[in-house]
């Protein structure tokens, strides 16, 4: 089995970030996502999604609703001959969370917990892995794990010069990433 993966943030990388997306009818794939992911798989990369989901912490939607959307999303990928190996998510927020969801945790990016879980579960070599995100926190989490290639995409959030300087590459969208690797 492959010991390398492309870690993908979800909102702003895979789908348009319409804020707290939790229903299929609000989920809009960004152009070129399926072709890019197929290209990664053809090159032997696993595909692992790592996503902060503070909407759960804030009470906007439940973990069950997130799970249902994730199942639907993975089915859409399968219809395009792409297999998502795993989806890790953080349901916490340190200040805006409700009840047990209000916590400082090791899984909310920029903390590296979700990436570390994927590295351990799939016996990955971080140096041969890629992180694609739209925020500085995505890049910081990748740095903390020793991820070899860090890519920022402009299809999601705005980011500053520091975020760009910490990334190895900056491009418009996930569709541009295969040409960089």
C-alpha positions as CSV (number, residue, x, y, z in Angstrom):
1,X,0.0,0.0,0.0
2,X,1.0,3.6,-0.6
3,X,2.8,5.5,2.2
4,X,1.9,8.9,0.9
5,X,-1.3,10.9,1.0
6,X,-2.8,14.2,-0.1
7,X,-4.5,15.8,3.0
8,X,-7.3,18.1,1.9
9,X,-9.1,20.7,3.8
10,X,-12.8,20.6,2.9
11,X,-14.5,24.0,2.9
12,X,-12.8,26.3,0.4
13,X,-10.7,23.5,-1.1
14,X,-13.2,20.8,-2.1
15,X,-16.4,22.8,-1.9
16,X,-17.3,26.5,-2.0
17,X,-17.2,27.8,1.5
18,X,-20.8,29.0,2.0
19,X,-20.2,29.0,5.8
20,X,-21.3,26.0,8.0
21,X,-22.3,23.8,5.0
22,X,-24.1,20.7,6.4
23,X,-26.7,19.8,3.8
24,X,-26.1,18.3,0.3
25,X,-28.2,21.0,-1.3
26,X,-25.8,23.6,0.0
27,X,-22.6,21.7,-1.0
28,X,-21.1,23.1,-4.2
29,X,-18.0,21.3,-5.5
30,X,-15.3,23.6,-6.8
31,X,-14.5,23.1,-10.5
32,X,-11.8,20.5,-11.2
33,X,-11.9,18.8,-7.8
34,X,-12.7,15.3,-9.1
35,X,-10.1,15.4,-11.9
36,X,-7.4,16.6,-9.5
37,X,-8.2,13.9,-7.0
38,X,-8.2,11.2,-9.7
39,X,-4.8,12.4,-10.7
40,X,-3.5,12.1,-7.1
41,X,-4.8,8.6,-6.9
42,X,-3.3,7.6,-10.2
43,X,0.1,8.7,-8.7
44,X,-0.4,6.5,-5.7
45,X,-1.6,9.1,-3.1
46,X,-4.2,8.3,-0.6
47,X,-6.9,11.0,-0.1
48,X,-7.6,12.1,3.4
49,X,-9.9,15.0,4.3
50,X,-9.1,17.0,7.5
51,X,-11.7,19.6,8.4
52,X,-12.4,21.9,11.3
53,X,-16.2,21.8,11.8
54,X,-16.9,24.5,14.4
55,X,-20.5,24.6,13.3
56,X,-21.0,21.4,15.4
57,X,-19.4,23.2,18.4
58,X,-21.7,26.2,17.9
59,X,-24.8,24.0,17.7
60,X,-25.6,24.9,14.0
61,X,-25.7,21.2,13.1
62,X,-25.1,17.9,14.7
63,X,-22.3,15.3,14.3
64,X,-25.0,13.1,12.8
65,X,-25.8,15.7,10.1
66,X,-22.1,16.0,9.4
67,X,-21.8,12.3,9.0
68,X,-24.7,12.1,6.6
69,X,-23.2,14.9,4.5
70,X,-19.9,13.2,4.6
71,X,-21.4,9.9,3.3
72,X,-23.2,11.8,0.5
73,X,-19.9,13.6,-0.4
74,X,-17.9,10.4,-0.5
75,X,-20.6,8.9,-2.8
76,X,-20.2,11.8,-5.2
77,X,-16.5,11.2,-5.3
78,X,-17.1,7.5,-6.0
79,X,-19.4,8.4,-8.9
80,X,-16.3,10.2,-10.4
81,X,-14.0,7.2,-9.8
82,X,-12.3,8.7,-6.7
83,X,-12.1,7.0,-3.4
84,X,-11.7,9.1,-0.2
85,X,-9.7,7.0,2.2
86,X,-10.7,8.8,5.4
87,X,-12.4,12.0,6.7
88,X,-11.2,13.4,10.0
89,X,-13.0,16.3,11.6
90,X,-12.8,18.5,14.6
91,X,-16.1,19.4,16.2
92,X,-14.6,21.7,18.8
93,X,-14.1,25.4,19.3
94,X,-12.1,26.9,22.2
95,X,-14.4,30.0,22.7
96,X,-17.6,29.6,20.7
97,X,-18.3,25.9,21.5
98,X,-21.4,24.8,23.5
99,X,-21.0,22.3,26.4
100,X,-18.4,19.7,25.8
101,X,-17.6,21.1,22.4
102,X,-16.1,24.2,24.0
103,X,-12.5,23.1,24.4
104,X,-9.0,23.7,23.4
105,X,-8.1,20.4,21.7
106,X,-5.2,18.9,19.7
107,X,-7.3,18.2,16.6
108,X,-8.5,21.7,15.6
109,X,-6.1,23.0,13.0
110,X,-3.6,24.6,13.4
111,X,-3.0,21.8,15.8
112,X,-1.8,18.7,14.0
113,X,-4.0,16.0,15.6
114,X,-6.1,15.1,12.5
115,X,-3.0,14.8,10.3
116,X,-1.2,12.8,12.9
117,X,-4.2,10.4,13.1
118,X,-4.0,9.9,9.3
119,X,-0.3,9.4,9.3
120,X,-0.5,6.7,12.0
121,X,-3.6,5.0,10.6
122,X,-2.2,4.6,7.1
123,X,1.5,4.3,8.1
124,X,2.3,7.4,6.0
125,X,5.7,9.0,5.4
126,X,4.9,12.7,6.2
127,X,7.8,13.8,4.0
128,X,6.1,12.3,1.0
129,X,2.7,13.7,1.8
130,X,0.9,16.9,0.7
131,X,-1.4,19.3,2.5
132,X,-3.8,21.4,0.5
133,X,-5.6,24.1,2.4
134,X,-7.0,27.6,2.2
135,X,-5.9,29.0,5.6
136,X,-2.7,29.5,7.4
137,X,-3.9,27.1,10.1
138,X,-3.9,24.3,7.4
139,X,-0.2,25.0,6.6
140,X,0.8,25.3,10.3
141,X,-0.8,21.9,11.1
142,X,1.2,20.4,8.1
143,X,4.4,22.0,9.3
144,X,4.0,20.5,12.8
145,X,3.7,17.1,11.2
146,X,6.6,17.4,8.9
147,X,4.4,17.2,5.8
148,X,6.7,17.5,2.8
149,X,4.6,19.7,0.5
150,X,2.2,22.5,1.7
151,X,-0.1,24.1,-0.8
152,X,-2.4,27.1,-0.3
153,X,-5.3,27.6,-2.7
154,X,-7.1,30.9,-3.3
155,X,-10.5,29.2,-3.8
156,X,-11.5,29.7,-0.1
157,X,-10.5,32.1,2.6
158,X,-8.2,35.1,2.2
159,X,-4.7,34.7,3.7
160,X,-1.8,36.9,4.4
161,X,1.8,37.0,3.3
162,X,2.9,35.0,6.3
163,X,0.6,32.1,5.3
164,X,1.9,32.3,1.7
165,X,5.5,32.4,2.8
166,X,5.0,29.3,5.0
167,X,3.4,27.4,2.0
168,X,5.6,25.7,-0.6
169,X,3.1,26.7,-3.4
170,X,0.2,29.0,-3.8
171,X,-2.3,28.5,-6.6
172,X,-5.9,29.3,-7.5
173,X,-7.6,26.0,-6.8
174,X,-7.2,22.3,-6.2
175,X,-7.4,21.7,-10.0
176,X,-3.9,23.4,-10.3
177,X,-2.2,21.2,-7.7
178,X,-1.4,18.1,-9.8
179,X,0.8,20.1,-12.0
180,X,2.9,21.2,-9.0
181,X,3.7,17.7,-7.8
